[in-house]
Amino acid sequence: MIVWQKEADLTRQNSLGFSVCAERYLKVEDLEQLRLALDEVKANNWPLLILGGGSNLVLADYLPGAVISVGCQGVRVLADDEDQAIVEVGAGENWHGFVGKLLEMGLHGLENLALIPGSVGAAPVQNIGAYGVELADCFHSLTAYDREQDELVQLNAEDCRFGYRDSLFKSVAPGRYIIWQVRFSLRTVFQPRLEYKALANHLKAEGIGQPGAQQVYQAVCEIRNSKLPVPTLIGNAGSFFENPVVTAEQHEQLKLQFPELVSYPDQPGFYKLAAGWLIDQAGWKGHNAGAVGVYEKQALVLVNHGGGDAQQLLQLAGQIRDSVQKKFAVSLKMEPRVYPG
């Protein structure tokens, strides 16, 4: 038997800190609860939101239908040899806590993704990434509940169709799969990933030439804390816009017009532009629009100073997008999901 919480307050379960009320809410701890809840959702034809850490969502003030939070916990090693280990983790685990736990276990590969807010189950949806590493780099497979087939399925990296901040779960079949457990292939011998200049420069400034795993982890935390607001203090959803990708020809034209353009080579024939730089150059850093605004230390982050809502934030995001389009002829795409869409 399951008992839904009616008119549930989800203000503390979305990192933007918006005042959000769900018509009914349930946290599921095991698969039997999940199946019973989904049966009821299907029988009543309720709209359904699967809520992870609430860190990549822009939620309306009222959510009709049902909201289910996955509470599956646990971290265990499935296989271990001299060079590699396969680790399985419950979707309900906190992502940053999981990365820290791996350090304690002597397993490596995800240090650059420290301090990213949200749950483990939400991480593959966005194919989270930071400081030169993406989740897909260490991904092995996952277990998900397929709502169309009414059964558990196992999906490998190819099945998940990972792309830049994208996956099967985000753009191909949103809402179909409920991620229950995720498995990662991790190294037992640490090999630092220092391709990202900000990270390499930070370690160099600290006089660390050959960093260990703990030092990389700490450096990532220090950089993030210096640039990004803590959601419990200032409501935010992390990076609000994806870094746009343009052709080499368009990149060359922009570079001629804006010599200080911040960009990185992407796949052959394309470049990735720093969305934060574009927004900053368009004059938005530190801008406030009532209760919402653009973070003063990082133009890529939109914030809720208190009392803001989705409508206000999306209006500001639209103005920023139009401004960047007008100045650079570049389209920005939002990272967070808007629900209801």
Rosetta blueprint (number, residue, H / E / L):
1 M L
2 I L
3 V L
4 W L
5 Q E
6 K E
7 E E
8 A E
9 D E
10 L L
11 T H
12 R H
13 Q H
14 N L
15 S L
16 L L
17 G L
18 F L
19 S L
20 V L
21 C E
22 A E
23 E E
24 R E
25 Y E
26 L E
27 K E
28 V E
29 E L
30 D L
31 L H
32 E H
33 Q H
34 L H
35 R H
36 L H
37 A H
38 L H
39 D H
40 E H
41 V H
42 K H
43 A H
44 N H
45 N L
46 W L
47 P L
48 L E
49 L E
50 I E
51 L E
52 G L
53 G L
54 G L
55 S L
56 N L
57 L E
58 V E
59 L E
60 A L
61 D L
62 Y E
63 L E
64 P L
65 G L
66 A E
67 V E
68 I E
69 S E
70 V E
71 G L
72 C L
73 Q L
74 G L
75 V E
76 R E
77 V E
78 L E
79 A E
80 D E
81 D L
82 E L
83 D L
84 Q E
85 A E
86 I E
87 V E
88 E E
89 V E
90 G E
91 A L
92 G L
93 E L
94 N E
95 W H
96 H H
97 G H
98 F H
99 V H
100 G H
101 K H
102 L H
103 L H
104 E H
105 M H
106 G L
107 L L
108 H E
109 G L
110 L L
111 E H
112 N H
113 L H
114 A L
115 L L
116 I L
117 P L
118 G L
119 S E
120 V L
121 G L
122 A L
123 A H
124 P H
125 V H
126 Q H
127 N L
128 I L
129 G E
130 A E
131 Y L
132 G L
133 V E
134 E E
135 L H
136 A H
137 D H
138 C L
139 F E
140 H E
141 S E
142 L E
143 T E
144 A E
145 Y E
146 D E
147 R L
148 E L
149 Q L
150 D L
151 E E
152 L E
153 V E
154 Q E
155 L E
156 N E
157 A H
158 E H
159 D H
160 C H
161 R L
162 F L
163 G E
164 Y L
165 R L
166 D E
167 S L
168 L H
169 F H
170 K H
171 S H
172 V H
173 A L
174 P L
175 G L
176 R L
177 Y E
178 I E
179 I E
180 W E
181 Q E
182 V E
183 R E
184 F E
185 S E
186 L E
187 R E
188 T L
189 V L
190 F L
191 Q L
192 P L
193 R L
194 L L
195 E L
196 Y L
197 K H
198 A H
199 L H
200 A H
201 N H
202 H H
203 L H
204 K H
205 A H
206 E L
207 G L
208 I L
209 G L
210 Q L
211 P L
212 G L
213 A H
214 Q H
215 Q H
216 V H
217 Y H
218 Q H
219 A H
220 V H
221 C H
222 E H
223 I H
224 R H
225 N H
226 S H
227 K H
228 L L
229 P L
230 V L
231 P L
232 T L
233 L L
234 I L
235 G E
236 N E
237 A E
238 G E
239 S E
240 F L
241 F E
242 E L
243 N L
244 P L
245 V E
246 V E
247 T E
248 A H
249 E H
250 Q H
251 H H
252 E H
253 Q H
254 L H
255 K H
256 L H
257 Q H
258 F L
259 P L
260 E L
261 L L
262 V L
263 S E
264 Y E
265 P E
266 D L
267 Q L
268 P L
269 G L
270 F E
271 Y E
272 K E
273 L E
274 A L
275 A H
276 G H
277 W H
278 L H
279 I H
280 D H
281 Q H
282 A L
283 G L
284 W L
285 K L
286 G L
287 H L
288 N E
289 A E
290 G L
291 A L
292 V E
293 G E
294 V E
295 Y L
296 E L
297 K L
298 Q L
299 A L
300 L L
301 V E
302 L E
303 V E
304 N E
305 H L
306 G L
307 G L
308 G L
309 D L
310 A H
311 Q H
312 Q H
313 L H
314 L H
315 Q H
316 L H
317 A H
318 G H
319 Q H
320 I H
321 R H
322 D H
323 S H
324 V H
325 Q H
326 K H
327 K H
328 F H
329 A L
330 V L
331 S L
332 L L
333 K L
334 M E
335 E L
336 P L
337 R E
338 V E
339 Y E
340 P L
341 G L
